[in-house]
Amino acid sequence: MARVSPKLIGLYRKGKMTLQHIKAFAVTGDHDAQERVWRGLPGWISNNPSVIRDTLTEHKVTASDRRVQFVTLTA
């Protein structure tokens, strides 16, 4: 939870999001991006933590991606 924006932690404490939401936001330490995603998602989508995670990582390649075999993860 240390990677999540204090503003979002505050919303969690007020019961406006679940622990699953917090976990989804923890994929990045960029607080501005986290807050931007939360503000930008329509209410019906923001209820789905996987959409949050996908939005925050849309330009990232995971270590399990087959392309990593041929090109390093950092590339």
C-alpha positions in Angstrom: 0.0 0.0 0.0 3.0 2.3 0.3 3.0 2.7 -3.5 -0.6 4.0 -3.6 -1.4 7.7 -3.6 -2.4 9.0 -0.2 -5.6 10.5 -1.8 -6.6 7.0 -2.9 -5.8 5.5 0.5 -8.1 8.1 1.9 -10.9 7.0 -0.4 -10.3 3.4 0.6 -10.5 4.4 4.3 -13.8 6.1 3.6 -15.2 2.9 2.0 -15.3 4.4 -1.6 -13.0 1.6 -3.0 -12.0 -1.9 -2.0 -8.7 -3.5 -1.1 -8.8 -5.0 -4.6 -8.8 -1.5 -6.0 -5.8 -0.6 -3.9 -3.9 -3.6 -5.1 -4.7 -2.7 -8.7 -3.3 0.8 -8.2 -0.1 -0.6 -6.5 1.2 -1.8 -9.9 2.8 1.6 -10.3 4.3 4.1 -7.8 3.2 7.1 -10.0 0.7 8.8 -7.8 -0.3 11.3 -10.5 -1.1 8.4 -12.9 -3.1 6.6 -10.3 -5.2 9.6 -9.5 -5.7 10.4 -13.2 -6.9 6.9 -13.8 -9.3 7.0 -10.9 -10.8 10.3 -12.0 -11.0 9.3 -15.6 -12.8 6.0 -15.3 -16.6 6.0 -15.5 -18.2 4.8 -12.3 -19.4 1.5 -13.7 -15.8 0.7 -15.0 -14.0 1.9 -11.8 -15.8 -0.9 -9.9 -13.6 -3.4 -11.8 -10.0 -3.5 -10.4 -8.7 -5.4 -13.4 -9.6 -2.4 -15.7 -7.6 -0.1 -13.4 -4.6 -2.5 -13.5 -4.8 -2.8 -17.3 -5.1 1.0 -17.8 -2.0 1.6 -15.6 0.1 -1.0 -17.4 -1.2 -0.7 -21.0 2.3 0.3 -22.3 4.2 -2.3 -20.2 5.4 -5.7 -21.2 5.4 -8.4 -18.5 8.3 -10.7 -17.8 6.1 -13.7 -18.9 5.6 -12.1 -22.4 7.1 -14.3 -25.2 8.9 -11.2 -26.7 11.1 -11.0 -23.6 12.9 -14.1 -24.8 14.3 -12.2 -27.8 14.6 -8.7 -26.3 15.4 -7.8 -22.7 12.6 -6.8 -20.4 13.9 -3.2 -20.1 14.0 -2.8 -23.9 
